[in-house]
Amino acid sequence: DAGVIQSPRHEVTEMGQEVTLRCKPISGHDYLFWYRQTMMRGLELLIYFNNNVPIDDSGMPEDRFSAKMPNASFSTLKIQPSEPRDSAVYFCASSWDDDNQPQHFGDGTRLSIL
Amino acid sequence: QQQVKQSPQSLIVQKGGISIINCAYENTAFDYFPWYQQFPGKGPALLIAIRPDVSEKKEGRFTISFNKSAKQFSLHIMDSQPGDSATYFCAARRYAPLNTGFQKLVFGTGTRLLVSP
């Protein structure tokens, strides 16, 4: 079975540019999560969706960040405009509609903002 | 109260030795404690999890020990192997019966384990 697929794997861009990260969850999973991982703050939950609907975006750091899930097989996380402090590894994860099922993580997008 | 404190930050163990990683929490509502393993360039993957109705859970060389009164839990890796070299995260969450609402995972800060040959 294909796991969670993220693209791109690496992104290097200049400050001020728009960045779009993409995620394809595991087919049939009802929950989708976006995390950010940094050395300083560890793994932080940014936002999660249930059945394509955003449920909790309290972890989104600023209005520069936005996430969408137009259908069950695709989600985007957008940063506009990007800043150097946004540099991090961004993970997408998905799980079944059972709160106690494990979250399956993608391999992440390593984002560097110059 | 939502934090999970993890130690040590890094650990070096010789092959065949025992690796021990500790976590502590404050929120007494937490009652589901998973451990995730992350290899370089990969996302975290669930390794083993425990609920506090048991004090220990073992899966192969990996064991979780749980001390509810102390609000602490730990991961033991017996007979550590170079292939176990990875970053390990503890996490905690309220155990949620089906359809009662999602409970967020709170992650520890991670322990980088290196098992020397």
Interface residues (C-beta under 8 A of the other chain):
Chain A: V4 Y31 G42 L43 L45 Y48 N50 I55 D56 F91 A93 D98 D99 N100 P102 Q103 H104 F105 G106 D107 G108
Chain B: Y32 P34 G41 K42 G43 P44 A45 L46 A49 F89 Y95 A96 P97 L98 T100 G101 F102 Q103 K104 L105 F107 G108 T109 G110
